[in-house]
Amino acid sequence: MEYKHQYKNKEERDSILIAHSNLILIEEQNITEGNFLIFTDTPPEQSEEIEDINSRVSDISTYLNNADETTIADIENSILQKELNNLNGGM
């Protein structure tokens, strides 16, 4: 559920944020009708971008666990090469 609270100055805004610290701030509106803070009690779903990043981190971790590189430079080069391959559509 979403909750919308209007405020007129910084003190009111801060007071609303403190009073509703148990909720998730999802939007702040500063429009001609006034200033509003919009909260929700439902956590947002992970975006596709975050899931993609998590997948890439997992792929790189798996790759590094199976790699023979022994120096940080070798590992960095391996990660960069893997990322370049992913960007070019390969693996």
SVG drawing of the C-alpha trace seen along z (x, -y; Angstrom):
<svg xmlns="http://www.w3.org/2000/svg" viewBox="-3 -26 54 51">
<polyline fill="none" stroke="black" stroke-width="0.4" points="0.0,0.0 1.2,-3.5 1.0,-6.5 1.3,-10.1 2.2,-12.9 2.3,-16.6 4.9,-18.9 5.5,-22.7 9.1,-23.0 12.3,-21.1 11.3,-20.6 7.9,-19.0 9.7,-16.9 12.3,-15.6 9.5,-15.0 7.5,-12.9 10.7,-10.9 11.4,-10.1 7.7,-9.3 7.6,-6.8 11.0,-5.4 9.4,-1.9 8.2,-2.5 10.1,-2.7 10.3,-6.1 9.6,-5.6 9.1,-9.1 9.3,-12.8 7.1,-15.2 7.7,-18.9 4.8,-20.1 2.5,-23.1 -0.1,-21.4 2.6,-21.1 5.4,-18.9 4.8,-15.3 6.6,-12.2 5.3,-8.9 6.0,-5.8 5.1,-2.1 5.1,0.8 5.9,3.3 9.6,3.7 10.3,3.1 11.1,6.1 14.6,6.4 15.1,4.9 16.2,6.8 19.5,4.8 20.3,5.9 19.5,9.5 21.8,9.2 24.6,7.8 24.2,10.6 24.3,13.1 27.5,11.6 29.1,11.5 28.2,15.2 29.6,16.1 32.9,14.2 33.2,15.9 32.7,19.3 35.2,18.5 37.8,17.3 37.4,20.4 38.3,22.5 41.0,20.3 44.8,20.9 45.7,17.2 47.9,16.5 48.3,12.7 45.9,9.9 46.9,8.5 46.1,11.9 42.7,12.1 41.9,8.5 42.9,9.3 40.7,12.4 37.7,10.5 38.1,7.7 38.4,10.3 35.3,12.1 33.4,8.8 34.5,7.9 33.4,11.3 30.0,10.8 29.6,7.3 30.4,8.8 27.8,11.5 30.2,14.3 31.1,16.2"/>
</svg>
